[in-house]
Amino acid sequence: MGWSEPVGKEETLREWNMGILQGHTHNEGQQMFGEEMRRMHTDSTYAIPEGESHDDFKKRCVCGMESIADRCLTCIYILIITIYGRCVCGMESIADRHIGQTVRPQD
């Protein structure tokens, strides 16, 4: 491709570990794990059995993006590709902190 910069993978930016809900549709999750689904949607600190809480997921992603930004202090651009934009949760605050301007994803 002619890309002169190294391409890396940041393990902390992996998808949300949905534990026992993983691999099920929303409807299946409701039928099989109704109480877990209710708690997940009402309490961001609730850790899904065998998985992680939404707060822990966000914290992990933000730490991962901060780590990338810290390693790339002289970079002009940093490209982070995610599935369904799940890691956007911390991009604005990290951009503000590292480059002094907010970068918003384009629709």
Phi and psi in degrees as a GROMACS rama.xvg file:
@    title "Ramachandran Plot"
@    xaxis  label "Phi"
@    yaxis  label "Psi"
@TYPE xy
80.188  16.6879  GLY-2
-78.137  117.103  TRP-3
-85.3739  -15.9477  SER-4
-93.2993  150.451  GLU-5
-68.4721  146.299  PRO-6
-107.296  130.746  VAL-7
-126.728  166.089  GLY-8
-120.13  129.697  LYS-9
-107.87  106.938  GLU-10
-59.1027  -29.4253  GLU-11
-69.6761  -11.5014  THR-12
-97.1528  18.8706  LEU-13
-68.8967  168.303  ARG-14
-63.2729  163.169  GLU-15
-61.6628  127.941  TRP-16
-79.0767  103.249  ASN-17
-88.5681  6.76001  MET-18
53.2038  -126.888  GLY-19
-63.9352  -16.3309  ILE-20
-85.1457  -14.4289  LEU-21
-56.7512  133.642  GLN-22
85.1096  -0.347495  GLY-23
-108.109  148.546  HIS-24
-71.1054  167.781  THR-25
-58.2486  -45.3689  HIS-26
-62.8513  -42.6011  ASN-27
-62.1265  -43.3695  GLU-28
-58.9153  -41.9933  GLY-29
-61.681  -43.6783  GLN-30
-70.449  -41.7317  GLN-31
-88.5782  -32.3454  MET-32
-136.664  51.9342  PHE-33
-55.0944  -45.2833  GLY-34
-67.309  -41.1059  GLU-35
-63.1681  -40.9554  GLU-36
-63.3162  -44.4706  MET-37
-60.4899  -47.3203  ARG-38
-64.9324  -39.4781  ARG-39
-60.2269  -39.2808  MET-40
-81.3915  -16.3927  HIS-41
-110.585  -13.6768  THR-42
-138.471  105.236  ASP-43
-68.4759  -11.6121  SER-44
-93.8921  -5.19799  THR-45
-71.5162  120.677  TYR-46
-86.9277  118.441  ALA-47
-61.1578  134.591  ILE-48
-51.3063  131.755  PRO-49
67.4791  10.9532  GLU-50
-133.391  -148.634  GLY-51
-136.265  159.985  GLU-52
-76.2283  162.937  SER-53
-64.8797  -38.4086  HIS-54
-61.5867  -42.9813  ASP-55
-64.46  -39.315  ASP-56
-60.1964  -48.3539  PHE-57
-62.3793  -44.0491  LYS-58
-60.4642  -43.3572  LYS-59
-61.4229  -44.8466  ARG-60
-65.2805  -43.7725  CYS-61
-62.8841  -43.7028  VAL-62
-60.6781  -40.8661  CYS-63
-62.9703  -43.3105  GLY-64
-68.8402  -37.192  MET-65
-64.2837  -39.0133  GLU-66
-62.3203  -43.2664  SER-67
-62.4376  -46.9889  ILE-68
-62.4851  -39.9345  ALA-69
-64.304  -34.7585  ASP-70
-77.8557  -14.3052  ARG-71
-119.521  42.9012  CYS-72
-62.0819  -26.0613  LEU-73
-100.91  4.02799  THR-74
-71.9622  144.355  CYS-75
-82.4041  -42.6942  ILE-76
-131.306  146.268  TYR-77
-126.822  125.02  ILE-78
-108.059  121.082  LEU-79
-117.335  120.12  ILE-80
-106.742  127.055  ILE-81
-129.578  166.2  THR-82
-89.0548  125.114  ILE-83
59.0944  20.7104  TYR-84
63.7813  24.3318  GLY-85
-60.2082  -26.3714  ARG-86
-93.7109  8.37455  CYS-87
-66.5404  -16.7447  VAL-88
-50.7042  -31.1656  CYS-89
-118.729  2.5394  GLY-90
-64.3748  -40.2077  MET-91
-64.9082  -45.6181  GLU-92
-67.2734  -35.0176  SER-93
-68.9288  -42.2942  ILE-94
-61.5191  -43.4876  ALA-95
-58.3209  -44.8228  ASP-96
-68.3954  -37.3554  ARG-97
-96.5762  -30.8529  HIS-98
-125.115  -0.995106  ILE-99
76.0311  15.8825  GLY-100
-147.935  152.718  GLN-101
-88.5083  132.087  THR-102
-110.944  121.058  VAL-103
-110.351  139.305  ARG-104
-64.5372  145.465  PRO-105
-87.2153  140.005  GLN-106
